[in-house]
Amino acid sequence: MNVMRHLRVPNKSVQDVIVLLKDNDLLHNGMRIIPDSDGKHRLIPLSNSAPHSLPSYFREFEEVTQQGRPDERPNESWWTHLSRMIGEDIVREHGESWPSNHEFIGDIMIVRIKENISSFRKEIALSKMASHPNVRMVMEDRGVQGELRIRNLSPIALRNNSEIITEEISLGRHDTRVFVRESGKSILCDPTKAYFSTKLQTERLETLDLARELRQLLGSPIRVCDPFCGVGPVLANLISEDDLVSDALATDLNPDAVEMLFDNLRRWDGRQYPEEPVVIERIYPDRITGVADASTLSEISGVRSSWDMVIVNLPHKTVEMLPKLIPLLDRSSPSLIRGRAVVAESDIEATNRRITDILPPLLAGSPPISLNIKRDYSSTLRLCSFQAWIAPN
Ligand SMILES: C[S@@+](CC[C@H](N)C(=O)[O-])C[C@H]1O[C@@H](n2cnc3c(N)ncnc32)[C@H](O)[C@@H]1O
């Protein structure tokens, strides 16, 4: 008897919740998603190791315990296709090297391929496409690069009607702009032109929770500054919640990111934004946006000392950037910095102390700075996040 825990989710939110559950290792892979008897919900199976108390963003959904349904559909996983294409022996020979993970950005699939199996990149792409018929393009991810943190992506295979092309796919000729659904919003992005990661959705929901906490503490809607906003996914969650955010600053150094941000803001905010990326300006009394270097923002009057929450999302430079960002906070009341940092695991304690030394005094009773490991960045480096509750002057 497979009586197990399921999350009862409205049909329209099922895709969002599956991504989040996967991201948190909470989805049961061997069991099926079952339609609820009311026709309006589905029951998503939770993994046996899911904690009794689920993260706060799942609490809006009812948990039901009932008979699970094993997934007995024929296993046409990408491995099966790959084995058929190159033979089981070669698949076995390279064991753990094959990319079992991939990331979907809209109908684009992004895969990291290890050096020792790079000669099979086409077979990998074709097998993944065969098991995911809705994927239009598979691209190899060679890592995030440069100041603008854009991924170095190389297209391997493109579905063109019923045909799959693997030769002469040039990025400029094919549409790489896609809409991604997240928490009920659609986010326009182009992973070849601006940073975007679907894997940060959990991080963004934690940021949303922190913003709610700050709003509660201040007793009024908060002013949020997102100076490394990319195409704006953090703000998507924040500005869409009633009475959470009053004013927002959304800027980035990358004009392509800002162009897509304007498209996104137009839909989320229901107001007009420029068609072209413009240099930072106050477009509405409550919206400052455009292209800007975060390190000089605090030189602009009307931007300095104006924000309750500052989001620092340039993880490899956080510690270096912090001193230039602190003056953006309005220190007449409690404020919050929410940041991410890439550090060696052995340096975490030292970095906690460095950040504490750089920051103004923390709010009495708030927890000390503590980098929280989110995932491995490399064999030694860890991607961490932190929050700092700052005391008023
Ligand atoms: C890791 S990405 C985060 C983007 C976005 N917040 C997100 O979560 O998708 C960092 C962003 O910082 C931008 N950036 C890098 N240096 C910057 C600077 N000096 N001033 C403003 N933006 C910068 C990059 O263009 C990139 O979009």
PDBQT file of the ligand as one rigid body, heavy atoms in Angstrom, charges set to zero:
ROOT
HETATM    1  C1  LIG A 401      23.870  37.367 -10.982  1.00  0.00    +0.000 C 
HETATM    2  S1  LIG A 401      23.054  38.494 -12.026  1.00  0.00    +0.000 S 
HETATM    3  C2  LIG A 401      21.538  38.736 -11.157  1.00  0.00    +0.000 C 
HETATM    4  C3  LIG A 401      20.419  39.242 -12.015  1.00  0.00    +0.000 C 
HETATM    5  C4  LIG A 401      19.020  39.210 -11.375  1.00  0.00    +0.000 C 
HETATM    6  N1  LIG A 401      19.011  39.873 -10.103  1.00  0.00    +0.000 N 
HETATM    7  C5  LIG A 401      18.486  37.804 -11.272  1.00  0.00    +0.000 C 
HETATM    8  O1  LIG A 401      18.356  37.293 -10.164  1.00  0.00    +0.000 OA
HETATM    9  O2  LIG A 401      18.188  37.198 -12.301  1.00  0.00    +0.000 OA
HETATM   10  C6  LIG A 401      23.956  39.967 -11.738  1.00  0.00    +0.000 C 
HETATM   11  C7  LIG A 401      23.498  41.161 -12.563  1.00  0.00    +0.000 C 
HETATM   12  O3  LIG A 401      24.316  42.282 -12.183  1.00  0.00    +0.000 OA
HETATM   13  C8  LIG A 401      24.580  43.070 -13.338  1.00  0.00    +0.000 C 
HETATM   14  N2  LIG A 401      25.776  43.875 -13.034  1.00  0.00    +0.000 N 
HETATM   15  C9  LIG A 401      27.071  43.510 -13.013  1.00  0.00    +0.000 A 
HETATM   16  N3  LIG A 401      27.856  44.536 -12.602  1.00  0.00    +0.000 NA
HETATM   17  C10 LIG A 401      27.015  45.552 -12.328  1.00  0.00    +0.000 A 
HETATM   18  C11 LIG A 401      27.200  46.875 -11.852  1.00  0.00    +0.000 A 
HETATM   19  N4  LIG A 401      28.400  47.348 -11.563  1.00  0.00    +0.000 N 
HETATM   20  N5  LIG A 401      26.109  47.656 -11.706  1.00  0.00    +0.000 NA
HETATM   21  C12 LIG A 401      24.863  47.197 -11.999  1.00  0.00    +0.000 A 
HETATM   22  N6  LIG A 401      24.636  45.961 -12.466  1.00  0.00    +0.000 NA
HETATM   23  C13 LIG A 401      25.695  45.154 -12.620  1.00  0.00    +0.000 A 
HETATM   24  C14 LIG A 401      24.719  42.060 -14.463  1.00  0.00    +0.000 C 
HETATM   25  O4  LIG A 401      24.444  42.654 -15.705  1.00  0.00    +0.000 OA
HETATM   26  C15 LIG A 401      23.670  40.998 -14.065  1.00  0.00    +0.000 C 
HETATM   27  O5  LIG A 401      22.443  41.234 -14.680  1.00  0.00    +0.000 OA
ENDROOT
TORSDOF 0
